[in-house]
């Protein structure tokens, strides 16, 4: 039977599609009519046009499929139309999962985010059992994904076998947009990062994260959540790793949080009131950086066999891809 993948024109979705093809799977890619298809160029797949906001197109695309990987999301830290974030991430998720339930799909992997996980007050790595503090939902993207995850669990309770994966921070090639994390690499390469904030992330090779999706389909339990991550690193450690890879000196100045927050407020106001373009310093990103996003992936390693290849290699591949693609 055929597997449908959403979001395959993007960074993580294209990696999922490639891993499925490595396994000899027959796959369909659901893409919007105006999508940039460069990330899927040369892949032996069936491309179907549709939109997760349009249920009729979803039913047509999903007919004949046994499995769904719903990777698509609107990942943005600022947008003129905030409603669009919720239309895609929340209502789009409801649309595609209820269609999958109606058609009786055998297995569904839903891509959530560690942004839906609770954080520990002491900064130590959190796992799937950590209660969520709503005050950490610092932007519309995280809020929309939190709401979408609740929808996924609700529809799973109605009989759809949904396994939820919560990627941390994937890094690697084909970060076409780029994601906010990819922008860190781009800004570093372009000398646009004079200082750093005292914050931290959990990184994972995007190929390992994609493989984790497939392992979740094969070994995961419906209704369960699995953190797909690897190495916890402070932003300073990430920048020092980039320095080692590129020879470009990492910034040595630590910026106080209040300075970044003030800059975010000013840039956000400029975007909202004047330019109508994404802010140079997204306030949502600054708010996220207030917390060390450290996570424990031991459940996925233990139950799924999540691979843990060195994230430094993935950072090197990311640098090479951005350099070759003149980002």
C-alpha angles and dihedrals in degrees: 000000000000129000121217118213124192122198094028093139088065134074104271096026093056089052090052090051091051093050091050090051090051086059091053094250123160106232142183122205119213108212135169117249092249097044123135102242098191093108090058097043112136096010116135096234141122111249117207124186119230146112130239088227089062112069095191091059090048093053091050093048094046097047108113093020126119099187137040131199106192101195099143118113139149102247108189134138092201135020135165089225107050090175089068091063091056094041091057103033100037110023092031090056091048090050097050097041094047089049089051089051091049092051094045100238114191099220136012129188113197119198110220125159140245084247084083092059126093119248128225117244092225094055095245117138115286125216135202092282097059109115115241119247105209090211089072090063088098101168144024094261093058092042092050093049091048089054091045092052090054089052091051091053092046093052090045086057088056091060108278110128098231122172114192122214122192110202117202113205113326117202131185142083130335095038086153102172089033112241117228088263092050088051088061088060093045093049090048092052091048095048093246097128109081094161141014137223124235097251139111145215140197110240131200133177106258090229091055089048090051091048087051089061091056092045088052090055091048101040109010125109119237111252093024127115124220125195109222104203143116127186128027110217134171115235088249090055090049091051092047088052089052089049090055091049098045107023088234110133114249117232113267098195118095110212117218112242093238091058092053091045092052091048090049092052092050094046092046091051090049091051095046098044105030123007101031085208129115111284120252087230109031110213089213090059092050090051090051090051090061087079131058102235096209119157142183114229096181094115092058091043092050101040102030105025093240108194119238108202116170111282089211088069090051090050089052091051089048092052092048093049094049091047093049092047094046096236 
